[in-house]
Amino acid sequence: MKKIKWLLLLGILVLLFGYKFNDLNPKINISNEKSKDAGYITIEKDHIYYGNLLLVNHDNPVQEIGVKRDIINLIEHQNHMQGYQLLDPDIRISEQVAERFSTMVNAAKKDHVDHFMINSGFRSLEEQSQLYEEMGPAYALPAGFSEHNLGISLDIGSTLKRMEDAEEGKWLEKNSWKYGFILRYPKDKSAITGIQYEPWHFRYVGLPHSAIMYEKNLTLEQYQDYLKKKTSISVHYEDKKYYISYYDFKGESSKKVAVTRNYEISGDNRSGIIVTGTN
């Protein structure tokens, strides 16, 4: 009798709170299904060096072509500045990333988490070099070796507490993937990233990549290796089917590849190009 009562109680709890647990999971389905191609395009070797999936670290510096062309000063675009504050009035970032970030923090507000602040965004190579000289290698990276030089990374803080203790930090770790962002330098991955835990540093990679990385607990380094090994996967997330293909350029200057009607291209900043399409 007691066992039956406990089972009934457990069932009620799952019904009442199960949706909260589900919200923490991407609920994606990954397979090897091939897309119904809409046509072909030619991708050039230069594509390796720009896009939202570029790996920037000690071994893979930013190329000029990889810097976002839509960098804006946030203070001049109030439509992208809802739900957060700026540490500095000169903070800049890719406009695409600013739009996604604004959507994300407004979603957090519905969960009563609303004390976000952007502490740093895009830095030019000159600004990065100056920071490196002032702060040294313990606190900054040389010019060209920081993700901030791309324009798609943010140092996010809370106006109330240190980020590792703040509700803003906890919310982002659980939910940022839904909006295309990843915690770039997790606590248990410093041996892979080469960077110590930074609870404030979030990077935009876009969907469905952020969902896959979150579900599989992969850093950007690991995710690129995963795609290179698989070469082609399909991902069903929410109401969309995505087709992701990895092309390794081995001494080739261009390559003809199949694409769906809607697609995006990003290099890995190493030797490959990732094509992500939806039908």
C-alpha positions in Angstrom: 0.0 0.0 0.0 2.8 2.4 0.9 4.6 1.6 -2.3 1.4 2.4 -4.3 1.0 5.7 -2.5 4.6 6.7 -3.2 4.2 5.8 -6.9 1.1 8.0 -7.1 2.8 10.8 -5.4 5.8 10.5 -7.7 3.4 10.6 -10.7 1.7 13.8 -9.5 5.1 15.5 -8.9 6.2 14.6 -12.4 3.0 16.0 -13.9 3.3 19.2 -11.9 7.0 19.8 -12.3 8.1 17.7 -15.2 7.9 20.5 -17.7 10.6 22.4 -15.6 13.0 19.5 -16.0 12.2 19.3 -19.7 13.1 22.9 -20.1 16.7 22.2 -19.2 17.1 19.7 -22.1 17.4 20.6 -25.8 15.1 17.7 -26.8 16.9 17.2 -30.1 17.1 14.1 -32.3 20.4 13.5 -34.1 20.6 11.1 -37.0 22.4 10.5 -40.3 19.5 11.3 -42.5 20.5 13.1 -45.7 18.8 16.3 -46.9 16.9 16.6 -50.1 19.3 19.0 -51.7 18.0 22.1 -53.5 21.2 22.7 -55.4 24.9 23.2 -55.4 27.3 26.0 -54.5 31.0 26.4 -54.7 32.7 27.1 -51.4 36.2 28.7 -51.4 39.1 28.0 -49.0 38.7 31.5 -47.6 35.4 30.4 -46.1 37.5 28.6 -43.5 38.2 31.9 -41.8 34.8 33.5 -41.2 31.5 32.6 -39.6 29.9 31.9 -36.2 31.7 28.6 -35.5 35.3 29.9 -35.8 37.7 28.4 -33.2 39.9 31.1 -31.8 42.6 30.1 -29.3 46.4 30.0 -28.8 46.8 28.0 -32.1 44.2 29.6 -34.2 44.3 33.4 -34.4 41.5 35.6 -35.9 41.9 36.4 -39.6 40.8 39.8 -40.8 38.1 38.2 -42.9 36.6 36.6 -39.7 35.8 39.9 -37.9 32.1 40.7 -38.1 31.1 43.5 -40.4 28.0 44.4 -38.5 29.7 45.8 -35.4 27.6 48.4 -33.7 28.0 50.7 -30.6 25.2 49.5 -28.4 24.5 52.8 -26.7 23.5 54.1 -30.2 21.0 51.3 -30.8 18.5 51.5 -27.9 16.2 49.0 -29.7 18.9 46.3 -28.9 19.4 47.5 -25.3 16.3 46.3 -23.5 16.7 44.3 -20.3 20.3 45.0 -19.4 22.9 47.6 -18.6 26.4 48.5 -20.0 29.5 48.8 -17.9 31.0 51.1 -20.5 29.2 53.4 -23.0 31.6 52.4 -25.7 30.8 48.6 -25.7 30.4 47.3 -29.3 29.2 43.9 -30.6 27.8 42.3 -33.8 24.3 43.6 -34.4 23.1 40.0 -35.0 24.5 39.0 -31.6 23.0 42.1 -29.9 19.5 41.1 -31.2 19.9 37.5 -29.9 21.2 38.7 -26.6 18.3 41.1 -26.1 15.8 38.3 -26.8 17.6 36.1 -24.3 17.6 38.6 -21.4 14.0 39.4 -22.0 13.2 35.7 -21.7 15.2 35.6 -18.4 13.1 38.5 -17.2 10.0 36.3 -17.3 11.8 34.0 -14.8 12.5 37.1 -12.6 16.1 37.2 -13.5 16.8 40.7 -14.7 20.0 42.3 -13.4 22.3 41.7 -16.5 25.2 43.8 -17.5 27.5 43.6 -20.5 31.0 44.2 -19.2 32.9 43.7 -22.5 32.1 43.0 -26.2 34.1 43.5 -29.4 37.7 44.7 -29.2 39.9 45.8 -32.1 43.3 44.3 -32.4 44.7 47.6 -31.1 42.5 47.6 -28.1 43.3 43.9 -27.4 47.1 44.7 -27.6 46.7 47.6 -25.2 44.7 45.4 -22.7 47.4 42.7 -23.0 50.1 45.2 -22.2 48.2 46.6 -19.2 46.9 43.3 -17.7 49.5 40.8 -18.8 49.1 37.1 -19.9 47.4 36.1 -16.7 44.4 38.2 -17.5 44.4 38.9 -21.2 45.3 37.2 -24.5 47.5 38.7 -27.2 45.9 40.6 -30.1 44.3 38.3 -32.5 44.0 35.4 -30.1 40.9 36.5 -28.3 37.3 35.7 -29.2 36.5 39.3 -28.4 38.3 40.3 -31.6 35.6 38.5 -33.6 32.6 40.5 -32.4 30.5 37.6 -31.3 31.6 37.1 -27.7 30.4 38.9 -24.5 31.6 39.2 -21.0 28.3 39.2 -19.1 27.9 40.2 -15.5 25.3 40.8 -12.8 24.6 44.2 -11.1 24.0 42.3 -7.9 26.7 39.6 -7.4 29.8 38.0 -8.9 28.7 36.0 -11.9 29.5 32.6 -10.4 27.1 33.3 -7.5 24.5 35.4 -9.3 21.1 34.1 -10.6 22.0 35.7 -13.9 25.0 33.3 -14.3 23.0 30.3 -13.2 20.2 31.1 -15.6 22.6 31.6 -18.6 24.3 28.3 -17.9 21.0 26.5 -18.1 19.3 28.5 -20.8 21.7 30.4 -23.1 21.8 27.5 -25.6 18.2 28.1 -26.5 19.2 31.4 -28.0 22.4 30.3 -29.8 24.9 31.1 -27.0 27.4 28.8 -25.2 29.4 29.2 -22.0 32.7 29.2 -23.8 35.1 28.3 -21.0 33.3 25.8 -18.6 34.6 24.8 -15.2 35.6 21.3 -16.1 37.0 21.9 -19.6 40.1 24.1 -19.1 42.4 21.3 -20.2 40.6 21.4 -23.5 40.1 25.1 -24.0 43.4 26.2 -22.5 41.4 28.9 -20.5 40.4 28.7 -16.9 36.7 28.8 -15.9 35.1 32.0 -17.0 31.4 32.1 -15.8 31.0 35.5 -17.6 32.2 34.7 -21.1 29.5 33.7 -23.5 29.9 33.1 -27.2 27.3 33.1 -30.0 27.4 30.0 -32.3 23.7 29.9 -33.3 21.2 27.1 -33.3 21.2 24.1 -33.7 24.9 24.1 -32.7 24.4 25.5 -29.3 21.7 22.8 -28.5 23.9 20.0 -29.6 26.9 21.3 -27.7 24.7 21.7 -24.5 23.2 18.2 -24.8 26.5 16.5 -25.4 28.5 18.7 -23.0 31.0 19.7 -25.7 33.3 22.7 -26.0 33.7 24.4 -29.4 36.9 22.4 -29.8 35.2 19.1 -29.1 32.2 20.0 -31.3 34.3 20.8 -34.3 36.1 17.4 -33.8 32.7 15.7 -33.5 31.5 17.2 -36.8 34.7 16.4 -38.6 34.4 12.7 -37.5 30.7 12.5 -38.4 31.1 14.5 -41.6 27.3 14.8 -41.9 24.4 14.7 -39.4 20.7 15.8 -39.3 19.2 17.4 -36.3 15.5 17.7 -35.4 15.0 20.5 -33.0 11.6 22.0 -32.2 9.8 22.3 -35.5 12.9 22.4 -37.7 15.1 19.8 -39.4 18.7 20.9 -39.8 21.4 19.3 -41.9 25.0 19.9 -40.9 27.9 18.9 -43.1 31.6 19.2 -42.5 34.0 19.6 -45.5 37.7 19.2 -44.9 39.9 21.2 -47.3 43.0 19.1 -48.0 45.0 21.1 -50.4 42.0 22.2 -52.3 41.2 25.9 -53.1 37.4 25.3 -53.7 34.8 22.6 -53.5 31.3 22.1 -54.9 28.8 21.1 -52.2 25.2 20.3 -52.0 23.0 22.7 -50.1 19.3 23.0 -49.0 17.2 26.0 -49.9 18.2 27.9 -46.7 21.8 27.5 -45.5 24.6 29.1 -43.6 28.3 28.7 -44.0 31.0 28.9 -41.3 34.6 27.9 -41.3 36.2 26.3 -38.3 39.4 28.5 -38.5 41.5 25.4 -38.9 41.0 23.4 -42.1 37.3 22.9 -42.6 34.0 24.4 -43.5 30.6 23.7 -41.9 27.4 24.0 -43.9 24.2 24.2 -42.0 20.9 24.0 -43.9 17.2 23.7 -43.4 14.5 22.6 -45.9 
